[in-house]
Amino acid sequence: MKKLMVMSVSALLVLSSCVSKKQYAELEAKQKETQDLLNTATVKLNSCLSDKAAADARVAAMQEQVADLRKSNDNLQVLSAKGASNVEKTLESLKEKDLKITRLQDALTKKDSVTLAIVTSLKKAVGINDPDIEINVEKGVVFISIADKLLFQSGSYNVSTRAKEILDKVATVVKSKPNFECMVEAHTDNVPYQKGVLLDNWDLSVKRATSVVRVLEDLGVNSAQLVAAGRSYYVPLVDNNTAENRAKNRRTRIVVMPKIDQFYEMVEEEMKNLSAESN
């Protein structure tokens, strides 16, 4: 640009010596117009350079954003893959739990069905028709309650002859079910008792239970199936406030318990598994 200005001035000097004042004025005006155009072009050029710099900065920023977006997209794809994997694992875990719950329900249903069949069979097999003998089924267990007067003389723990006939039927049922347990549970009233070597009602109730157990053994029941238990007067059926009520409380209860441990163990194992997996 400086070179152009020098040439212009030189041309004016040369021409000024060769041209008239009118021509000189025209050339000078033309030079001014050219200079103005040059200045305008310079301003526009500087403006364009500034715009280009701004545009380059925007392009660089956008390129950074694109790079960040690509990186984020890659991360999202990784997270999406992990999320899908986690969902699959969760669904698989739910399927396993559903299977365990189904097995648990099947076990409970099977246990209930077997128990119902067992207690129904027992009630029919015992089949004793006597107002002093009650047969009840509670929670899958058969309770045969025998009044004290049918088993023992007053204050005695020696089993009566008639009682042995009753116990023979019970023994027949228990012997046919080798996987059953038979607990003999003796109860007394609250009248203080002390006779011979027996100190109190605890001693009397336990001695009566063991006497019945021995009769069942003599009738062929496996000793490993038998349990002797004395409850003294602490589990009365009614208040011990009359002779009639005390007679009701003096009783021996034979509890026939089917061994369904395999079902309970399976249920407990499934419950433990479900509990462990939920933690």
Secondary structure, DSSP 4 states (H G I P E B T S, - for coil): -HHHHHHHHHHHHHHHTTS-HHHHHHHHHHHHHHHHHHHHHHHHHHHHHHHHHHHHHHHHHHHHHHHHHHHHHHHHHHHHHHHHHHHHHHHHHHHHHHHHHHHHHHHHHHHHHHHHHHHHHHHHHH----TTEEEEEETTEEEEEEEHHHHB-TT--SBPHHHHHHHHHHHHHHHT-TTEEEEEEEE--SS---BTTB-SHHHHHHHHHHHHHHHHHHTT--GGGEEEEE-TTSS-SS-SSSHHHHHHHSEEEEEEEE--HHHHHHHHHHHHHHHHHH-
